[in-house]
Amino acid sequence: MCALLLSHGVAQAHETRLPLDDGKFSSEPRRGYIMPCDSRFPGGGGAHRVGEWIRNGYWDAARKPTVDGDVAWPNAAITVNVEGTRRVVHANNLPKHNSGEFPIRPGTTAYQYDRNPNRIRDQQILLTLPANPSLAENPSCVPMGMIGFALSGVPIFNALDLLGRDAPAYEIQDQCNGHPEPSGQYHYHDWSPCLTNDDADAPVGWMLDGFPILGPVDARGKAFTNADLDECHGRIGTVKIGVARWRCITIDSRASTRTRSAVFAECAFDSFAIGSCDRVI
């Protein structure tokens, strides 16, 4: 059982100029597209101004500002335990790494584009996931909101803002690519540079369908590209869970999302993946 968590813009994991994925919706699995449950978006919230780093179908992550501040969360807590056939997660929604200062302060560069008024709030999270998930027979769509969580204690949301745009491109996040929504839930839309990923084959989190999440490079340090993935943005790879290694099929969210997943909930364009595997060691 494994999932591949790729950086936004798979083919350019170490580059900063990335394709803008606005409006790339599909009603069926299709490479380079997302299959949303509802392509009608309510609007509201998010960035109120389009940044200069977005131009001609691309956005430059190096030019995009981040939220000021370096706030520590000493009470952050997360535990992940296998209980029978379930993987049980307890967390308090506080990141184990420092965050920016929210609400975004007036007068800062970030405030010129995104006036996020929300505070990061302690809230109890209890997730009960299948410890040995199986693949679905048919593809299904991807919802908005939380689709997984990172071992940093942070929920992972899908890639869209409330206008259906590429959230990592438009919305202003902090130095860890996180920010809170109205209830105070701090979350990522994309790969976070603050995720610890010393072993490329070890999970950095889990999808809500029970599949583990990996980082954007393989064990040799090579970035995954679209060429490595099929029309469902999937690939075969190895995942290390505890002392065991698993041979896996991974499926990325953007092209088919849940195409072969049991309960998969969507993640960022070219940013996360899901799949299944068999123990080999």
N, C-alpha and C positions, 0 to 999 in steps of 0.2 A: 504494500500500500504506500504510495508516495505521491507527492505533489511537487511541482517545480515552480519556484517563485522567481520569476525573471524580472529584471529591471525594465522600466517602461521603455518601449521601443526596443524589442528583443535584439534586432540586428546591431544595435548600437549601445550595448550595455556600458561601454566606457566612454561614450561620446556624449556631448551635451546638447547637440542640435538634433531634436527628435521629431518624427512626424506627428502632426496634429490629428487626433482621431475623432474629431467632431462628426457626428452623423453617420458613422460607419456601423449601421445596424443591418442585420439580416434576419430573415424568418427561418433560416436553416443554417447548418454548419457551413462556414465559408472562411477561408484563410484571410486574415487581416480584418475580420469583422466581429462584432459582438451580437449576441442573440438575446435581446432584453425581453423581459416579460411584458413590458408596456413601453412603447415608444412615445407616449404622451407624457410630458414632464410638466410639473406644476409651476416651476419657477420659484423665485424667492431665495434669499440667502446667498452665500457665496460671494465671489468677486463682483463688484459693481462697475469695474472698469477693465477693459482689455489692455494688458500690458504690452510694452514695446518689444518684449522678448518673443511675442507671437507674431509671425509674419509669413505670408505666402505658403500656408499649409504646414509650417514647422514652428516649433518653439525651442528656445535656447535656455536650458536649465541653468547654465552658468550666469546668465543675465537676470534671471528671475530673483527678486529679493526674498528674504526669509523673515519670519517674525522675530523681533528682537527679544532678548532675555535669555536667561540660563537658570531655570527654576528646577531645584532638586525636589524629589519626591521620596523621602526616606521611609515612608510607610507603604510604599508599593509592594504588592504581594501577589504571587501567582503560584499555584500548585497544579500539577498534572499527574494523575494516578490512574492506572488501569485497574478496574474493579470488575472482575468477571469478563463479560463481553463488551464492556463499555469503557471508554476513556473519559474520565471526569475532570473537569477544569474548574477550579475556584480562583477567582481574581477579584481585585477591588477597583479595576479600571484606571489605576495610576501607573504611569510608565516607570520601568526600572532604570531608565535613563533620564537625563535632564530634558526639559522642554522649553519652548519659548514662553513668553508672558502673554497670557490671555485673560480678559479681552485684549484685542490688539489696541495699543495705545495711540490716541490721536497724536499727530505730529511725526510719527515714524514713517519710513518709506512704505512699509507694508500697508499702513492705513490708507495710503493714497489709492490703493487698488482693492483692498478687501477689509471691511470694517467688522470682522467677526466679533460679536459682542458676548460670546459664550465663554464661560469659565470651565476649567477642567474640574470635574467633581468625582469624589469617591463614591462609587456605587457597586453593589455586589453583583458579580457575574457568576452564574453557575451554568456550565455547559455539560451535557451528557452526550458523548459522541460514540459511534460504533468503533470499537477497537480494531475490528477486522472488516472494514467496509467492502462491499461488492459493487461491481459495475452495473449500471442500468442498461436496459436493452435499447432504449430510445433516448434521443436528445431532449433536453428540456431547457426552458429559458432561464435567464439570470435575473434575480430580484435586485432592488436597491438595498442599501444599508449593509449591515454586517454580514460577511461571508466567511469569516475565519478569524483567527487570533494569532498573535505572535507570542513567543516565549518571553518577550519583553513586557508582557502583560497588556499589550495594546490590541484592540480589535482591528480587523482589516475590513474596510468597506469596499464597495465596488468602485469602478473607475469614473463614474459619472457624477456631475453636479446636478442640481435641480432643474437646470435648463437642458440637460442631456449632453452637456459639453464634456470635454476631456478635463476632468477635475484636477489631476496633477499639473496640467498646464496653466489653468486659469486661477484656481484658488491658491491663496498664499498660506503655506505651511511654515513650520519652524525648521530648525536645523536638522531635525530627525524626520522630516516629511510628515509631521503629524499636526492635527488641530482638533478642537472640540466642536461637536454639533450642539443643537439647542438644549438637549438634556444634560450636557456636560461630558458626554462620552468622547474621550480623546481617541483618535483613530488614524490609521494610514489609508491612503488610496493607492499606494505605490510602494516599491521597495524602499526600506529605510536604511540609510547609512549607519544608523545606530543599532541595527541588529547584529548580534555577535554571530559570526559565521566562519569560525576557524577551520572547520571541517566541511568541505563543500558537499560531502555526501550525507551530512547530518541535518535533520529538520531544524528549522528556525521557528516553526509554528505548525498549526493544524487547521485544515479547512473544516467547516461545519459538517461535512459529510464523513469526516474521520480520516481523510488522507493527509499525510504530512506535507509540509511546505519546505522547499529548498531554495537556495540562492541562485543568482544569475550566471554563475560560472561553474565549470566542471572541476574535477579534482586536479586537473592539470593547469587550472587557471584560465582556461579558454572560455570566452563568453559564448553562450548559446545564441544562435541566430535563427531567423525564420526558416532558413534552409535545413535546420536540424529538426524541424517540426512538420507534422502532416497538416491536412486541412482542418483537423481539430486541434491544432497546435499541441500535438502530443509527441512523445518520444519514449524510447526504452532506455532506462538508466538504472543506476544502483543507489539505494538509500540505506544509510546506516541508522538503525534504531537500537539504541543501547549497545550491546556487544554484537548484535546480529547485523547482517547486511541483507538487503532485499533487492531482487531484480524487478524493475518497475516499468510500467507504461504510464507516462505522465501526459496529462491533457491540459493545455492552456485554456484560459477562460475566453480569450477574445474571439476565436473562430467559432467554437461550438458551445463552450460553457456547458457543463453537465452532459456533454454528448455521450460520454461513457461513465458518468458518475452517478452514484446512487442518489444523493441528496444535494449535489453541489450547489453552492451559492456563489454568484459571480464575483470576480475581482477585476483589477485594473486591466486595461487594454494591454495585451502582451506582457502582463506583469505577473500573473500568477497562473498556476496550473494544477491539475488534479490527475489522479490516475490510480492504478492498482498494480500490485506486484506480488511475487512469490518469494519466500525466504530461500536463499541460496547458500548461506553459510550458517 
